[in-house]
Amino acid sequence: MRISVIGQGYVGLTIAISAAKSGHEVTGFDNNAVLATCLNSGDSHIEGVASIDLQGAIKAGKYRATANASDIAGSEIVIIAVPTPLDAHRAPDTAFLESACKSIAAHLDAPALIINESTSFPGTVRDLIAPMIEKNAAKKLDHLYAVSPERVDPGNEKWGQKNTPRLYAGLTPEASEKTRAFYSSFCDNLVEVSSPEVAEAAKLFENTFRQVNIALVNEFAQIADAIGISVHETLDAANTKPYGFMRFNPSAGVGGHCIPIDPTYLAEVSERLGVPATFIKRANEVNLAMPHYIVERVARDNGASLKGKSVLVVGVAYKPNVADTRETPAEIVIEALKVQGALVRWHDPVVKAWKDESSQPLAAKGADITVVVTMHDAVNVSDVLASAPYVFDATGKVPGAHGL
Ligand SMILES: NC(=O)c1ccc[n+]([C@@H]2O[C@H](COP(=O)([O-])OP(=O)(O)OC[C@H]3O[C@@H](n4cnc5c(N)ncnc54)[C@H](O)[C@@H]3O)[C@@H](O)[C@H]2O)c1
């Protein structure tokens, strides 16, 4: 089939290459022209989409990236995979979705199946995407609409596009049926739900569940410190219960495009409907405060002042073994250290370059203080311990260091 995928980031490129490998003719449209050129030269920017897969899809004539929206004309299926971030007030920002809808309206010249994979609030397909495309189209086309929220976990080697169960629902039975037929060409396990709203809400609730439990364990880390016990030993002990307990580990906070953001989409709908989303709001507060708590602990252990201290932050990616720095708690840790007067450098062999700075070496005794925010497999524990006389570990992966 002729497929277009709007947005060639983490989600869009992954889906585009999976579809191309299963024989579909795929156009990857991204309004970032530099990215489109890069992709056409076979250079993948996404963990999990190896350049070799991308080059294979290009060589087989099954994939082409473009920055020209008119190239989506003639598609039988259009998948939307654009960012759904928060705005400057930390409220849901649907501007990218709206602009994707306008491109579809302007360039689709025949009825197609339009599937949203971007994470958004319940009602997005029915109340935003379908009306927006219909309102902006030059002529009336009877498109079909569906949602299939993406669950990809960048860097996860066990669960990928093929074996992660995929939720889906169409606005009509015909849309559901065609959505199932498309995804079954490269996904093993498809789960139909009764409405797009259920699929949209399930995706938000999955990430809200993680966000709230991460906040709970982060608060517990602070309680454990006040009691004077090890949070990790206590969690190990709780985890011996064979039922009714699911372990989450404390950290410097949450990052990436999902956990810090998606719950706010649920909270926004909830409050609009008059239900106060108290857990979601409190979890956001606790997780956003965690980097400050870590810097306070580091200051407390170092004579209450970090003024003039040379501090090395290890790991600026938001999670281990990926180069993604979106919403990384390392950014708040670094800012808070600087506010205290510390001279901050960072080391991250996976990210390498970030915010016009480069990763600095993890030299023996190279700093007064080292703060570990994210521990990649490529970083050696003994090198971290040797890097400064005082090492604070927010990850629980550096035995022998001070830490949560
Ligand atoms: N990254 C993840 O792990 C993950 C997992 C599951 C779901 N999601 C969701 O998937 C969606 C996409 O996330 P992502 O991580 O792929 O984002 P991304 O930022 O990696 O990529 C989005 C791409 O869309 C492009 N774009 C933006 N507006 C466009 C437009 N109007 N037309 C064409 N291209 C446009 C951008 O240039 C960018 O390359 C979001 O809703 C996100 O919440 C992400």
The ligand as a Gaussian input file, in Angstrom:
#p B3LYP/6-31G(d) Opt

LIG

0 1
 N        9.705000       9.167000      21.755000
 C        9.012000       8.210000      22.327000
 O        9.588000       7.379000      23.020000
 C        7.517000       8.098000      22.167000
 C        6.896000       6.911000      22.519000
 C        5.535000       6.780000      22.349000
 C        4.809000       7.856000      21.855000
 N        5.416000       9.026000      21.525000
 C        4.598000      10.102000      20.983000
 O        4.760000      10.124000      19.573000
 C        4.668000      11.482000      19.067000
 C        5.928000      11.827000      18.300000
 O        7.012000      11.753000      19.175000
 P        8.520000      11.634000      18.670000
 O        9.285000      11.200000      19.865000
 O        8.581000      10.838000      17.433000
 O        8.825000      13.171000      18.326000
 P       10.154000      13.756000      17.602000
 O       10.303000      15.118000      18.117000
 O       11.268000      12.769000      17.727000
 O        9.762000      13.791000      16.071000
 C        8.720000      14.518000      15.560000
 C        9.082000      14.958000      14.156000
 O        7.923000      15.592000      13.596000
 C        8.364000      16.670000      12.798000
 N        7.213000      17.569000      12.633000
 C        6.640000      18.387000      13.548000
 N        5.553000      18.983000      13.032000
 C        5.431000      18.533000      11.764000
 C        4.509000      18.774000      10.734000
 N        3.457000      19.568000      10.933000
 N        4.701000      18.189000       9.550000
 C        5.744000      17.344000       9.343000
 N        6.650000      17.065000      10.297000
 C        6.489000      17.638000      11.499000
 C        9.533000      17.250000      13.531000
 O       10.390000      17.960000      12.649000
 C       10.200000      15.984000      14.093000
 O       11.234000      15.490000      13.251000
 C        4.435000      12.350000      20.291000
 O        3.057000      12.518000      20.465000
 C        4.979000      11.490000      21.428000
 O        4.381000      11.802000      22.660000
 C        6.768000       9.158000      21.644000

